[in-house]
Amino acid sequence: MSQLFKTDRLPASDRFDAWQWNAQQICGDCRIQLPKSSFHGAIEVRHIGGLPLTRFSSSPIAFWKWPSDSASPDNRCCIVITQIAGTRRYVQNGSAVLLSPGDSTLIDSGRPWSSTCETECARLYLRVPRWMMENRLRLRELPIAQRICGSGGVGALLSRLSQSLYEEAEQFKEEEGAAALDAYFQVLSACIGRSESAEHGHAQLRPQIRKFIEHHLSDPGLRPAEIAAAVDISIRHLHRLFSNSGSTLGECIRARRLEQCRNDLANPSLSRKTITEIAFSWGFSDSAHFSRSFHKQFGISPRNFRAQIGIKEWSCNGDRDSSELLRPRIAETFSKPN
């Protein structure tokens, strides 16, 4: 069942507060700038396949929005915006896109964004959970605030399909709505260019993740949620980056910590540090667990390794042998194609 709000049913003095309140129920915190002339507008929400599809129409209006769901990356949404009438400018994350009727774009609801127009305009918002969008489009990183041209080709098809979904939403049975959404996402995927965008996203994310992990190896509280938040992706997305590497995220972090511990155990300048102190300095919090992990990784206990390497062997072989021993597994993981 659709939900409809219209300002023309209210006194002019109440329209601003009413519009802002209704907009916030859909888009979260926002600040609205109204024109000096009288304002009018309508907001109607319909549902297709369990997703809200909202039509906004109004006289000229500008707004700035702040995310309400950024605290949990798994709860973030994307908004597919289709411009129906008028010209509107959207800005997010340093990118700006100007949409004419028929054009579309993607906005990340978990980041601040703004929108302005100088004319009467109407647009459709399809709000999709980010994890669903990533799965449907098979993308690791979504192209935010980029114009999908609606003047022809698949961009025009996407625009017409979006409007058809809105017009027919209340007539669809549940299975029909799901099938219609499947078709919509297929067209959206074609508009974005799936494989090229995905590989570009991977190439950008790998060094960021590797750098963050390297800088926080000594932190025993390093967790997937912290890593995902640092590079602004979902935990689900983070784990997917490792799905084809043969090792889990936890295994890669543990391997890098063990390699750093092995390096320190072979360093004569650290001979006064106990094995436990070295283990704890690289994020381990249980000496017995560290010893078992070290033996499993290298086939020797940390105590025997330290005894065998010896100060004399270190002095003779120098950094060459140490560097040959140390092969950062996490670097290998991120260098593998997905």
N, C-alpha and C positions, 0 to 999 in steps of 0.2 A: 504494500500500500504506500502511495507517495505521501510525502509531507510537504506542504506548501506554505510559504510565508510571502506576504505582499505588503509593501509599505503603504499602498494606496488605501488600505483599510484602516490606517492609523492617522491621528492628527499629525500635522507637519512637525510639531515640536517633539513628538515621540519617535520619529522615524530613525534618527541617528542611533539612539540607544538600542532600539529594537533590532536594527540591522546588525549592529556590532555584536549583540548577544547571540543572534542566530548564526552569524558567520563564525563566531568562536566555538560553537557547538560542533562545527564541521572541521574547521581548520586550526583550532587552538588559539593561543594568544595572538592578538593582532591589534594594530593601531590603524585606524581608518581616518583618512583625510577627505572630507566632503567638499564639493564645490560651493561657492557662495550662493548659487541659485538653489531653488528647491530640489530636493533629492527624491528619487523614487527607484524602486527595484523589487526584484522577486527572487526567491530562493526555493527551488523545488528538488527534493531528494527522492529518487526512485532506486530500486535495487534490482540487480541482475546477477544471477549466480551467487548470491550472498554478498556481493560487493555494492557499496553505495555509488550511485552515479548522480551527480548533482548539477543542476543547471542554474547558473547565476546570470541574471540580467539586471542592468542598472544604468542610470545616468553616469556621467564621468565620476570616477572614484579612484583613489589611490590607497594602498594599504601595505603595511609592513608586518610580517608574521614571524613569530618566534616559536620554535618547536616545543611541543608539550610531551613528546615521547622519546627524546634523544637520550634519556638516561639508560634505556635498555635497547641496544641495537636490534635485538630480535623483535621488538615491537614497532619498529619504524615502518613507515609506509612510503610509497611513491604515489604521485598524482600524475595521471596522464591528462593533460589539458588540451582540449580541442576548441579552437576559436570559432564561434558561430557567426558573430556579427561584430563590426567595429575592429579597431586595431589596438592591441594591448602589448605592453612591454613587461617582461619578466626578468628578474635578476636574482641569481643565486651563485654563491661561491666564486664571485669574480666574473661570472659569465652573464651576458645579457642577450636576450632573444626577443625579437619583435614579431608578433604573430598577427597575420591578416586572416580574414575568414577562410576556413579550411585547413589552416596550419595547426600543427600539434607540437607539444614538447613534454618532457618529463621533469618533474620537480621532486626533490627529496624532502619529505615532511620533517625529517629529523634535523634539518639545518635552517637557519634563518633565510627568508626570501622575501621579495617585494614585488609589487605589481602596480602599474600605473596606466591610465588611459585618459584621453582628452575628449572622447566621444561616447555616445551611447554604445554599449557593447553587451555581448552575451557569450558565454563560454560554458563548456562541459568539463567537470572534474570527475574522473574515475579514480577512486582511491583504492590502492592495491597494497597489501602487506609486502614489504620489501623482499622478504624471503620468497614469497610467491612469485613476485616479478622476476627475481633472479632465476628461479627454477623454470618458469615458463619461457623466458627468453634465453636461458642457458648462458647467462652473462655473469661474470664476476664483478665487473664494475659497470654501472649504468651511465649512459651519456646524459648528464644533467644539463638543463637549460640550453638545449640545442634544437634548432628549428627542424621540424619535419614538414617539408613543403607540401601543401595540399592542393597545388595548382594542377597536378596531374600524377599519373602513375599510382604506385601503391600508397603514396601519401594522401591522394584524393580518395582512394578506396578506404583508407583508415578513417578519414573524416566522415564519409558517408556512413560507414559502419557504426561509428560512435553515435551518430545522430539516430540511426535506426535502432540501436540498442536502447537508447533513451525513450524513443517513441513507442517501442513495442514492449518495454520492460514489464508492464503490468499484464500483458497478454500471454507472456511466456509461462509454460509449465516449468517445473524445476529442472527437468532433464533438458528441456529446450534452451533454457537460460545458460546452462553449463556448456552446451554445444555451441551456442552463439559466442560465449566468451572464448572458447577454444579457437574459434575462427578469428576472433578479434586479436588474440595474442599472436597468432601465426602471422597476421598482416603486420602487426606492430614489430615483430621480430624481423620481418623482411625490410621494413622501413629503417630500422636501426643498423642492420648489417651485423649479424650475430658473430661470425667467426673472427672478423677483423677487430671488432670492439673488444671481444673477450681476450684475445691475445695481447692487445694493447694494455688492457687492465691488469693482466697477469704481470707483464713486464714492469709496470709501475709499482705494483704491490710487493713483489718479491724483495727488492732491495730495502724497502721500507721496513718490512717485517724482520728481515735478517738483521738490519741495523738496530732495531729496537731490542730484539732478543739478545744480541751481543752486548748491548749496553746494560742489560738487566739480568745477566746470567747469575750474578752474585746475590740476587734478591730471592730468598726462599719463597716469597709470596707471589712470584711470577706465575700468572695463570692465563689461560686462553682469553678470558673476558677482558683482562687488562691489555693484552696484545691487540685484540680485535678493536677495542675502544681507541687505542693509540693510532691505528691506521684507518679508523672510521669505517669498519665493516662489521657484519654480524659474526657471532661466534660460529654459526653454521657455515658461513662463507669461508671463514678462516680454516676450519677443518677440511672443507672441500679442496682447498689449495694443496693439501697434503694427501688427498685421497688416492692419487695416482703415483705417488712417490715411493711407495713401499714402506714408509715409516709414518707413524703418527706424529703429531706435533709434540706430544710429551716425550716420545722416544728421541726426537731430534734435539730437544732441549737437554735431555739427560746426556746424550752423546757428547754434546758440546761441553757440558760441565765436566764430564769425565776426562775429556781431552785436555781441558785447562788444568784439571787436577794432576794429570799425568805430567804435563809440562812443568808444573810447580814442584812435583816430587823429584823430577830430574834436575832441578835447578839448585846448584850448590849454595847459592846465596840465600836460599830458603831452608837450608838444612836444619836450622834451629826450630822451625815450625813443625809441630806434630802433624801426623797424618790427619787427625780429626780437625785440627785448625785449618788445614788446607781445604779439606772437604767442606767445612762449614763456610769458608770464605767464598766458595763457588756455589752456594745455594742449597747444599745438602743439609739436612737437619737431623739425620740419624746415621751414626758412624757405622753401625752394622749393615744397614741398607746400602750405604756407600761402598763398603768392602765387597758385598755380594755383587753389586752392579759393576764395580771395577773389574772383578774377576771374570764376570760374564762377558764384559766388553773386550778385555785384553788377554784373557786366559792366564792371568797371574794375579796374585793378591797385591794390593798397594804396598804392603810392607816388603814383600819379596822383590817387587819391582824396584823400589827405592834402594834396596840392598844391592841388587844386581847392577843397576845403572852406575852407582858409585860416583864419587867426586872425580876420581882419576879418569874414568871413561868420559865424563862430561868435558873435562879439560882437554882431553885428547881430540875428541870429535867435534867440540864446539857446537855452535848453533845449528850446523848442517844436519847432524843426526836428529836433533830435536825437531827441526822443521820437517824432516822427512817422516818422522813419526806422526806428526800432527796433521791430520787430514780433516778439516771441519766438515762433518757430515751434513750440517744444515746448509752449507754452501752448495754441496752436491745436490741436496734435495731441491733447492730453488733453481738450480741450473738445468734440471730435467724438464723436458717438454711435457705439458699436460695433455 
